Amino acid sequence: MTQTQSCPTLQIPNSKRKVLIVDDEPSIVKMLAEKLRPEGYRCFGCQSGEEALHLMGIQVFDVVLCDVHMPGMSGLELLRRVREKHPCTASVMITGAGDVRLGVQAMKEGADDYLLKPLNLDAVLGSVSQVLSRKKLATELENRRQRIEEVAEHRTAQLRHAMLRIGQTYGETLQALAGALDLRDNETAGHSERVMAYAVEIAMAMRCSKKQLNTIARGALLHDIGKIGTPDSILMKPGPLTVEERSVMETHVGIGYGLLKNIAFLAGAAEIVLTHHERFDGTGYPQGLSGANIPQGARIFVVADTLDAMTSDRPYRRALPFAAAREEILRESGKQFDPDVVSAFLGIDAGVWSKLRARGRMPRSFGIEHGRILAPTQYSHLAWSRSRTILKLGRRGRKPAPRASLESLLPPEKLLSTV
């Protein structure tokens, strides 16, 4: 069938069913009409395929009785035209006793039945009745299939919308958590979003998969989530930490891991949270991992984290230029940093980092891998409200520091290829 046509369900009495008889012998047309009319069929006749197509263009027929051998257009050619232009019309082919193969060929090409001459008129009645019944059943099945497809398409659209909303909610929740942490630690406002952008840029340079990019973005954004459990007296201490205070501070990686590890979509990010203070040479904490034993996302993160730390203002020093940060990262290659990550970092144009920092874009969705990140927006009112609520629970009576801009951490050309 080369053309899709909606067929009405055949639930009409014989008295309204139309039969078109096509045969170049008028006597056969008359004989078949006289047999079918008493059974309630409305019969029409013609002597050629061309005339048949003309009649079918004017009105709808339920079944066509057609001789295979006719001058001009053959019955098989008429069958092909009927199947193409009128797929809801049943067809019965009539052929001579010595041409059974033509009848079989007609069935292969879509005829509903074939009859042999000399015709048995009772067999003609039986054939017309059967093909109409089969056509009715086929039409009902097709209509049911179409209804199922429509319902499935509607449900798929609803599911897609729900999944999209879940992804947006994930993004808002992650932004709120990161925002709460940044607001609690005045010295690093906007740090999480910047490190996320830097880490994703390096990961893309290393040709990480979409799934890996998702994990790295989440892990970088939430790397300090465990500091929720760090006392203010330690987190906000203006001077150097004592050995005991340093030990307490270092527990934040384990606390963060414990918070995230049982959340399915953050399980990979939890590994980055746990290992983001490990060093390539094995002198980091908490496990003293080295080399490839450190998750790749954490090895990428530590370079991004160092870049932002060195190029951001601190109470004890002004921000260093990106060139100084690049020199330090190169110097620590093979010690603190994975040489492969350093190589990818150095291969990125130096101007990219300042552009990322200036744009301050933030992707909203980290929950569903659709193959793209949603268009970025400014920090939502919902996310801001959540972050302030979390802040109040952990830090009462202290005025929050101004937020760094959250608009445009990732450039538009990177957004489409990130998640």
Secondary structure as UniProt FT lines:
FT   HELIX           14..16
FT   STRAND          18..22
FT   HELIX           26..36
FT   HELIX           37..39
FT   STRAND          42..46
FT   HELIX           49..58
FT   STRAND          63..67
FT   HELIX           75..85
FT   TURN            87..88
FT   STRAND          90..96
FT   HELIX           97..99
FT   HELIX           100..108
FT   TURN            109..110
FT   STRAND          113..117
FT   HELIX           121..184
FT   HELIX           186..188
FT   TURN            189..190
FT   HELIX           191..205
FT   TURN            206..207
FT   HELIX           210..221
FT   TURN            222..224
FT   HELIX           225..229
FT   HELIX           232..235
FT   HELIX           243..250
FT   HELIX           252..260
FT   TURN            261..262
FT   HELIX           264..266
FT   HELIX           267..275
FT   TURN            276..277
FT   TURN            280..281
FT   HELIX           291..293
FT   HELIX           296..310
FT   TURN            315..316
FT   HELIX           322..331
FT   TURN            334..336
FT   HELIX           339..346
FT   HELIX           351..359
FT   HELIX           381..394
FT   TURN            396..397
FT   HELIX           412..418
//
